[in-house]
Amino acid sequence: MSLDIPFNKPVFAGNELWYIQDAVQRMHISGDGHYTGRCHEMLEEIHGGSRVLLTTSCTTALELAALLLDLEPGDEVIMPSFTFVSTANAFALRGAKIRFADVSPDTLNIDPTHVRSLINDRTRVIVPVHYAGVACDMDELAAIAAPHGIAIIEDAAQALGSTYRGKPLGSIGQMGTLSFHETKNVICGEGGAIIVNDESLVKPAEIAREKGTNRAAFFRGEVDKYTWCDLGGSMLPSDILAAFLLGQLEHLSALNGRRRTLWDRYLEGLGSLGEREDVDLPVVPEYATHNAHLFGLRVRDLEARSELIEGLRDRGIGAVFHYVPLHLSPMGRAMGYQDGDLPVTEREHARLLRLPLYPSLVDSDQGRIIDSVLDLLGAREPKSAAASIETFPSRDPMSQPPVHPPR
């Protein structure tokens, strides 16, 4: 069945197409061109002046972070099991032993209490994943890590524009990583970035990102030729992707703002469900401001979730679950993990589904989603959710490509 309302829809935000054309006309479409530089500047301003380098993906950024830490076989890295496989792969590829921690039942972020219990003399890194763009408790994690000299690498793939006590996520640990995959708040199809907050790691990051060479220093005029200096990889995205990304970054506030409006309407329209014992709505701690990356609804159990997803699909609405916990994957089981090892993760992942949330989701369609969820869960209110938001415009607010040349 075709979906009238897909789970995700990429949108144009500004000058993406014009910037791509300009990048081609500049005759520099490989990495670190004009548009890459402009993206770096914008992202560094957002993250308080930390050095930011675009990469081909958030996966690549995580792999770069792991490489910079000089991990040795047997070193241990603590992370949640409830995350995308890239979080684990990046460190496993360096020979590290992955230690999975459980999550907190409210935010689905890594549980500091469980992290503390996993610390030993082999622990080198803690990787908090800011799920749904909502900050982990970074003060608690820092208090655990600092006495042992443990690095914190933030997986902020979903969190551009979110903060922890006013600090941009990704700018708090030694390094952070971002994603610009087409499902994220700001996109370029495929892409990512590493945020380097430790000044001593900036030059090593430049070298590793450029295939282990000092090419970046050469183009700054700091050396008369560049050569192989250390281990590295080919991690630069094309300037064409950076051109598209700049057109999005220029509208970060509007993109996140639209998502936040939609997120808030979901919370209001589905608020009555929060009074039920078998349904949980999203929780945002007081220390966090979030970018409305996703709206997750948790129902009674796996069976109820499957029925709700299927019911919405029958109505032309795309809703999806999220990560299968890594400790229950074939790789996780090969590491020795079993059912029951992370009970909160196992319980909550089976209950979770995500509703459509993207800037061009029109208000009338969102009302239809809300009404459908209430109806399918037997919780329709006398005044329908669609009626409650009919005063908002029903047009697509961000669907049209620009009609003006690049500035």
PyMOL commands that set and color helices and strands:
alter all, ss='L'
color gray80, all
select helices_A, chain A and resi 16-25+34-46+58-68+85-92+112-118+131-133+138-148+199-209+215-219+239-249+252-269+271-275+302-314+326-328+330-334+343-351+363-376+385-388
alter helices_A, ss='H'
color red, helices_A
select strands_A, chain A and resi 51-55+76-80+97-101+123-126+151-155+163-164+167-168+175-179+192-196+288-289+295-298+352-355
alter strands_A, ss='S'
color yellow, strands_A
deselect
rebuild
show_as cartoon
